[in-house]
Amino acid sequence: MPVYNSGEYLKTAVESILSQSLREIELILVDDGSTDGSSERCDEFATSDERVKVIHQKNAGICAARNVALRIAKGEYLAFSDHDDEYLPGLLEDSLNFALENHLDIVKYGHNVVKIRGRKLIESRAVHFETKEYYKECVGDNYIKLFLQGALTCVWDGIYRRHFIISKNIQFDTFFTSGGEDVDFMGKIISCQPNLGTLSKVFYNHYIRLGFSTSTKFNENKILSSLSFPRRFFQYLTPYDFRKIVDDNSLLYVKLLMYETVGNAINILNSSQCPYNFKKKRELLDLIYVDKYIDHSFFKCSNYDLLKNSFSYGILYFLFKRRMYHFCFALYTIRSISGKF
């Protein structure tokens, strides 16, 4: 667990892990240069519970913090947590049993996404999967579907066989400083053709605390991460039959890029904290049109078919293809006001 100025949230996060029914665990807290007393709290947890190990380091970011923990972890399986989130009862024991019974390298479970402003609940939704196993080549064939379901966008919603991660030399890329690192980490895993399973149970609460979470703040690195996704997506699926996967999932492929590249970029550029003028925003969005890693089928999708699959992305696709960027930004302004898209 990377820890950086966690404030009052650290206690709940740590105790939700230490109170798990599976007792034979180690919890590695990586204090990433905290200045609010979180460093001392980490040491207190280590003093009161021998299962807790603490590493103190100068601030280097979430990727570097997780990589440090990966190098010293000793368990058969690894799990992650953000410093202000919460494990639900049974997470470790149930997911570990499922992994061992089905010879799985990765197990993904459902989670709640809870949006909060101060003490006020803004929105809460549950992300569910079906209980199912995917072996080797089947994982690549289902990558787009699993991604859009939310199974391949985060690392804190799963457990990972340590030997698989270490033997494949999979680490977090420190290029990502403000989001995108989880998608990249999961993509690297998928490129190594793991045995993956999904559980229908919800075992994790992920909190988006407006004004506290880094995911709610503007950073140019977020835009670069979104624009680089088509290249990384191609690389993740290189060991598989990329052409067949895109052809078999043509509509979902368009939806994937609309979500992860186009939609994310527009959302970031539309932020009130974004310092760019419209000309700069237009230049960045125009880069998508000349990206050699975007398959030609992306621009040939039937707008009617996409509207039937996703009304909101169908509208955005219609506007984006015609470079009607003012209307794209207006659409996301309406979304931010209504809370829906």
C-alpha positions as CSV (number, residue, x, y, z in Angstrom):
1,M,0.0,0.0,0.0
2,P,1.5,3.3,-1.1
3,V,1.0,6.0,1.6
4,Y,1.2,9.7,1.0
5,N,-0.4,12.2,3.3
6,S,-3.3,9.8,3.9
7,G,-4.8,11.8,6.9
8,E,-7.7,10.2,8.6
9,Y,-8.3,7.6,5.9
10,L,-5.2,5.4,6.6
11,K,-6.5,3.8,9.7
12,T,-9.7,2.5,8.0
13,A,-7.7,1.2,5.0
14,V,-5.1,-0.6,7.1
15,E,-7.6,-2.1,9.6
16,S,-9.8,-3.4,6.8
17,I,-6.8,-5.5,5.6
18,L,-5.5,-6.6,9.0
19,S,-9.0,-7.8,10.0
20,Q,-9.3,-10.1,7.0
21,S,-10.3,-13.8,7.8
22,L,-7.0,-14.9,6.1
23,R,-4.5,-14.2,8.8
24,E,-1.3,-15.4,7.2
25,I,-0.5,-12.2,5.3
26,E,2.1,-9.4,5.2
27,L,1.1,-5.8,4.7
28,I,3.8,-3.6,3.2
29,L,3.2,0.1,3.8
30,V,5.4,2.3,1.6
31,D,5.5,5.8,3.0
32,D,6.2,8.0,0.0
33,G,7.6,11.0,1.8
34,S,4.4,11.9,3.8
35,T,4.5,15.2,5.7
36,D,1.2,15.0,7.6
37,G,2.0,12.4,10.2
38,S,1.2,9.4,8.1
39,S,4.8,8.2,8.4
40,E,4.5,8.0,12.2
41,R,1.1,6.2,11.8
42,C,2.7,3.6,9.6
43,D,5.3,2.9,12.2
44,E,2.6,2.6,14.9
45,F,0.9,-0.1,12.8
46,A,4.2,-2.0,12.5
47,T,4.7,-1.8,16.2
48,S,1.3,-3.2,17.1
49,D,1.1,-5.9,14.4
50,E,4.2,-7.9,13.3
51,R,2.5,-8.6,9.9
52,V,3.0,-5.0,9.0
53,K,6.3,-3.9,7.3
54,V,7.1,-0.2,6.6
55,I,9.4,1.3,4.1
56,H,10.1,5.1,4.2
57,Q,11.3,6.8,1.1
58,K,11.5,10.2,-0.5
59,N,8.5,11.1,-2.5
60,A,8.8,9.3,-5.8
61,G,5.2,8.6,-6.8
62,I,2.8,5.7,-6.6
63,C,4.5,3.6,-9.3
64,A,7.9,3.7,-7.6
65,A,6.3,2.9,-4.2
66,R,4.5,-0.1,-5.5
67,N,7.7,-1.4,-7.3
68,V,9.6,-1.2,-4.0
69,A,7.0,-3.4,-2.4
70,L,7.0,-5.8,-5.3
71,R,10.7,-6.4,-4.8
72,I,10.4,-7.4,-1.1
73,A,7.0,-9.2,-1.0
74,K,7.1,-12.8,0.0
75,G,3.6,-14.1,-0.3
76,E,2.4,-16.6,-2.9
77,Y,-0.1,-14.0,-4.1
78,L,0.0,-10.2,-4.2
79,A,-2.8,-7.7,-3.6
80,F,-3.0,-3.9,-3.7
81,S,-4.9,-1.2,-1.9
82,D,-5.0,2.6,-2.2
83,H,-4.3,4.4,1.1
84,D,-7.9,5.7,1.4
85,D,-9.9,2.7,0.2
86,E,-11.3,-0.3,2.1
87,Y,-11.2,-4.1,1.9
88,L,-14.5,-5.9,2.5
89,P,-14.7,-9.1,4.6
90,G,-13.6,-12.3,2.8
91,L,-11.7,-10.6,0.1
92,L,-8.3,-12.4,0.6
93,E,-9.6,-15.8,1.7
94,D,-12.3,-16.2,-1.0
95,S,-10.2,-14.9,-3.9
96,L,-7.2,-17.0,-2.9
97,N,-9.3,-20.2,-2.6
98,F,-10.7,-19.4,-6.1
99,A,-7.3,-18.9,-7.5
100,L,-5.8,-22.1,-6.0
101,E,-8.8,-24.3,-7.0
102,N,-8.7,-23.2,-10.6
103,H,-4.9,-22.7,-11.1
104,L,-5.2,-19.0,-11.8
105,D,-2.5,-16.4,-12.0
106,I,-5.0,-13.5,-11.6
107,V,-8.3,-13.2,-9.8
108,K,-10.5,-10.1,-10.3
109,Y,-13.5,-9.4,-8.0
110,G,-16.3,-6.8,-8.0
111,H,-15.9,-3.4,-6.3
112,N,-17.9,-0.4,-5.2
113,V,-17.0,3.0,-6.6
114,V,-18.0,5.7,-4.1
115,K,-17.8,9.4,-4.9
116,I,-17.6,11.7,-1.9
117,R,-17.3,15.4,-1.3
118,G,-16.2,16.0,2.2
119,R,-18.7,13.9,4.2
120,K,-21.4,14.0,1.6
121,L,-22.1,11.0,-0.7
122,I,-22.3,12.1,-4.3
123,E,-22.6,8.8,-6.1
124,S,-22.1,5.1,-5.5
125,R,-22.2,2.2,-8.0
126,A,-21.2,-1.4,-7.9
127,V,-19.1,-3.1,-10.6
128,H,-19.9,-6.8,-11.0
129,F,-18.4,-9.6,-13.0
130,E,-19.6,-13.1,-13.7
131,T,-17.7,-15.9,-12.0
132,K,-15.7,-17.3,-14.8
133,E,-12.2,-18.5,-15.8
134,Y,-10.2,-17.5,-18.9
135,Y,-7.1,-19.4,-19.9
136,K,-4.1,-18.3,-22.0
137,E,-5.2,-17.3,-25.5
138,C,-8.8,-16.8,-24.3
139,V,-7.7,-13.9,-22.2
140,G,-6.6,-11.9,-25.2
141,D,-9.8,-12.8,-27.1
142,N,-11.8,-11.3,-24.3
143,Y,-9.6,-8.3,-23.5
144,I,-11.9,-5.6,-24.9
145,K,-15.0,-7.1,-23.2
146,L,-13.2,-7.4,-19.9
147,F,-11.8,-3.9,-20.1
148,L,-15.1,-2.3,-20.8
149,Q,-16.6,-4.3,-17.9
150,G,-14.0,-2.7,-15.6
151,A,-12.0,-5.8,-14.9
152,L,-8.7,-4.6,-16.5
153,T,-8.6,-0.9,-15.5
154,C,-7.4,-1.1,-11.9
155,V,-5.0,-3.2,-9.8
156,W,-6.7,-3.0,-6.4
157,D,-9.6,-5.2,-7.5
158,G,-7.6,-8.4,-7.8
159,I,-4.9,-10.7,-6.5
160,Y,-1.8,-11.8,-8.5
161,R,0.4,-14.8,-8.3
162,R,3.8,-13.4,-7.3
163,H,5.9,-15.9,-9.3
164,F,4.0,-14.9,-12.5
165,I,4.6,-11.2,-11.9
166,I,8.3,-11.6,-11.0
167,S,9.2,-14.1,-13.6
168,K,7.7,-11.9,-16.4
169,N,9.5,-8.9,-14.9
170,I,6.2,-6.9,-14.7
171,Q,6.5,-3.6,-13.0
172,F,4.7,-0.3,-12.8
173,D,5.9,2.3,-15.3
174,T,7.1,5.5,-13.5
175,F,6.1,7.5,-16.6
176,F,2.6,7.5,-15.2
177,T,2.4,10.1,-12.5
178,S,-1.3,11.0,-12.5
179,G,-3.3,7.9,-13.6
180,G,-3.0,5.3,-16.3
181,E,-0.5,3.1,-14.4
182,D,-3.1,0.5,-13.5
183,V,-4.3,0.1,-17.1
184,D,-0.7,-0.3,-18.2
185,F,0.2,-2.8,-15.5
186,M,-2.8,-4.9,-16.4
187,G,-2.0,-4.6,-20.1
188,K,1.5,-6.0,-19.5
189,I,0.0,-8.9,-17.5
190,I,-2.5,-9.7,-20.3
191,S,0.4,-9.6,-22.9
192,C,2.0,-12.5,-20.9
193,Q,-1.1,-14.7,-21.4
194,P,-2.1,-15.5,-17.8
195,N,-4.8,-17.7,-16.5
196,L,-7.4,-15.2,-15.3
197,G,-10.6,-15.6,-13.3
198,T,-13.4,-13.2,-12.3
199,L,-15.5,-13.4,-9.2
200,S,-19.1,-12.1,-8.9
201,K,-18.7,-11.0,-5.3
202,V,-18.0,-7.4,-4.4
203,F,-15.0,-7.2,-2.1
204,Y,-13.6,-3.7,-2.3
205,N,-14.7,-0.1,-1.7
206,H,-12.9,2.5,-3.9
207,Y,-13.4,6.0,-2.8
208,I,-13.1,9.0,-5.1
209,R,-12.8,11.9,-2.7
210,L,-13.3,15.1,-4.7
211,G,-10.5,17.5,-3.8
212,F,-8.3,14.7,-2.2
213,S,-7.8,12.0,-4.8
214,T,-5.2,12.7,-7.4
215,S,-7.6,11.3,-10.0
216,T,-9.7,14.4,-9.7
217,K,-6.8,16.9,-10.3
218,F,-5.5,18.2,-13.7
219,N,-2.1,17.1,-14.9
220,E,-0.7,17.1,-18.4
221,N,0.5,13.6,-17.8
222,K,-3.1,12.4,-17.8
223,I,-3.5,13.6,-21.4
224,L,-0.3,12.0,-22.6
225,S,-1.5,8.7,-21.0
226,S,-4.8,8.9,-22.8
227,L,-3.2,9.7,-26.2
228,S,-0.7,6.9,-25.8
229,F,-3.3,4.2,-25.1
230,P,-3.8,3.1,-28.8
231,R,-0.1,2.3,-29.1
232,R,-0.1,0.5,-25.7
233,F,-3.3,-1.4,-26.6
234,F,-1.6,-2.7,-29.8
235,Q,1.5,-3.8,-27.8
236,Y,-0.6,-5.6,-25.1
237,L,-2.3,-7.7,-27.8
238,T,0.8,-8.4,-29.9
239,P,1.2,-12.0,-28.6
240,Y,-2.4,-12.6,-29.8
241,D,-4.1,-12.3,-33.2
242,F,-4.7,-8.5,-33.1
243,R,-6.4,-8.4,-36.4
244,K,-8.9,-11.1,-35.5
245,I,-9.6,-9.5,-32.0
246,V,-10.4,-6.1,-33.6
247,D,-12.5,-7.6,-36.4
248,D,-14.5,-9.9,-34.0
249,N,-15.1,-7.0,-31.6
250,S,-15.3,-4.1,-34.1
251,L,-18.0,-2.1,-32.3
252,L,-16.5,-2.7,-28.8
253,Y,-13.1,-1.6,-30.2
254,V,-14.6,1.7,-31.2
255,K,-16.3,2.0,-27.8
256,L,-13.0,1.2,-26.1
257,L,-11.1,4.0,-27.8
258,M,-13.9,6.4,-27.3
259,Y,-13.8,5.7,-23.6
260,E,-10.1,5.4,-22.9
261,T,-8.6,7.8,-25.4
262,V,-11.2,10.2,-26.9
263,G,-13.5,10.5,-23.9
264,N,-10.7,10.7,-21.3
265,A,-8.8,13.3,-23.3
266,I,-11.9,15.5,-23.8
267,N,-12.8,15.2,-20.1
268,I,-9.3,16.3,-19.0
269,L,-9.1,19.1,-21.5
270,N,-12.5,20.3,-20.4
271,S,-11.5,20.6,-16.8
272,S,-11.8,24.1,-15.3
273,Q,-8.2,23.6,-14.1
274,C,-6.9,23.0,-17.7
275,P,-4.7,26.0,-18.7
276,Y,-4.8,25.4,-22.5
277,N,-6.6,27.6,-24.9
278,F,-8.9,26.1,-27.5
279,K,-6.2,26.0,-30.2
280,K,-3.9,23.9,-28.0
281,K,-6.8,21.6,-27.1
282,R,-7.7,21.1,-30.8
283,E,-4.1,20.3,-31.7
284,L,-4.0,17.6,-29.0
285,L,-7.3,16.0,-30.2
286,D,-6.2,16.1,-33.8
287,L,-3.3,13.8,-32.9
288,I,-5.8,11.0,-32.6
289,Y,-6.6,11.3,-36.3
290,V,-3.0,10.6,-37.3
291,D,-2.2,7.9,-34.8
292,K,-0.8,5.0,-36.7
293,Y,-1.8,2.6,-34.0
294,I,-5.5,3.3,-34.3
295,D,-7.0,0.7,-36.7
296,H,-8.7,2.1,-39.8
297,S,-12.0,0.5,-38.7
298,F,-12.3,3.0,-35.9
299,F,-13.3,5.8,-38.3
300,K,-15.6,3.5,-40.4
301,C,-18.0,2.5,-37.6
302,S,-21.7,2.8,-38.2
303,N,-22.9,5.7,-36.0
304,Y,-26.3,4.1,-35.8
305,D,-24.8,0.8,-34.4
306,L,-22.8,2.7,-31.8
307,L,-25.8,4.7,-30.8
308,K,-27.7,1.5,-30.2
309,N,-24.9,0.1,-28.1
310,S,-24.1,3.3,-26.2
311,F,-26.2,6.4,-26.8
312,S,-23.8,8.8,-25.1
313,Y,-20.7,7.5,-26.9
314,G,-22.7,7.4,-30.1
315,I,-23.3,11.1,-29.9
316,L,-19.7,11.8,-28.9
317,Y,-18.4,9.7,-31.8
318,F,-20.6,11.6,-34.3
319,L,-19.2,15.0,-33.0
320,F,-15.6,13.8,-32.7
321,K,-15.4,12.3,-36.3
322,R,-16.5,15.7,-37.6
323,R,-14.0,17.6,-35.4
324,M,-16.9,19.4,-33.7
325,Y,-14.8,19.9,-30.6
326,H,-16.8,22.8,-29.1
327,F,-19.8,20.5,-29.0
328,C,-17.7,17.7,-27.5
329,F,-16.6,19.9,-24.7
330,A,-20.2,21.1,-24.2
331,L,-21.3,17.5,-23.9
332,Y,-18.9,16.9,-21.1
333,T,-19.9,20.1,-19.4
334,I,-23.5,18.9,-19.3
335,R,-22.2,15.5,-18.0
336,S,-20.3,17.2,-15.1
337,I,-23.4,19.2,-14.1
338,S,-25.8,16.3,-14.4
339,G,-23.4,13.6,-13.1
340,K,-24.4,11.3,-16.0
341,F,-23.0,10.4,-19.4
